[in-house]
Amino acid sequence: MDIAPRRPIQWRLAFKALVGLAQDTARTDHVFTIISALSGNTLERTYQAFKKTAHGKRLLVEKPDLMALLSNTAWLEGLPEGSLGREYLKFMREGKLSAGGLVDAQDAGIDPNRDLDLDPARRYVADRLRDMHDLWHVLTDYGCDDTGEITNLWFSVGQFGNPGMAFIALFGTIDGVAHGRLAWVRYCVRALVRGMRAAPLISEPIEEMLALPIDEARRRLRIRPTHKVHPEGIRRGYRRDGKLGALAA
């Protein structure tokens, strides 16, 4: 059977990285270390589900390069105003981010599974999952601040049940509650459910949707409109300012 070896959970490494992340939430490499240390067999489960879908089967044959498209600023600028691709470009510029930034952050993390080789098909799915991260921010309206990262993680947990992501997101939720924001818990739960109810984004041909109006892309991906999921408004804020989980002004 096409099943990869089971990967161990490494709690000690995850806790060490969590301490480092609490001291500096900008250290994205700690995030990847925690996720990698606690993910266990998440990637394998994701891969097995991926290759069973019609789009997933086609993607594994054609292997379109999503990172190449997202890195092509000139091409993105030529897309229609209000399209998913243009909104992605706007998000990246406002956040002073780059499409390759996630690759650099992942490479900087301590990967406890670096000695386990992935075959080309599994590597493609793993890279695709990484490369989609900022697109998910755009599709959900969850910002690139600490608050947005936590809710995007909850959305991601709803998508594929990664315990490493859930671990980080849980601590972020608790941190917001510590600042007296009980409604923050409800907000996070709604982000989780939103991810569970959406189409499995990893196996959707999202590169073919970049030219679509963003609301049409959301409709096709079954991502509920933000104003319906969070009628009280979007939350923004950084942990260092004591505003994790705060309602945007």
Buried (B, 14 or more C-beta within 10 A) or exposed (E): EEEBEEBEBBEEBBBBBBEBBEEEBEBBBBBBBBBBBBBBBBBBBBBBBBBEBEBBEEBBEEEBBBBEBBBBEEBBEEBEEEBBBBBBBBBBEEBEBBBEBBBEBBEBBBBBBEEEEBEEBBEBBBBBBBBBBBBBBBBBBBBBBBBBBBBBBBBBBBBBBBBBBBBBBBBBBEBBBEBEBEBBBEBBEBBBBBBEEBBBBBBBBBBEBBBBBBEEBBEBBEBBEBEEBBEEEBBBBBBEEEBBBBBEE
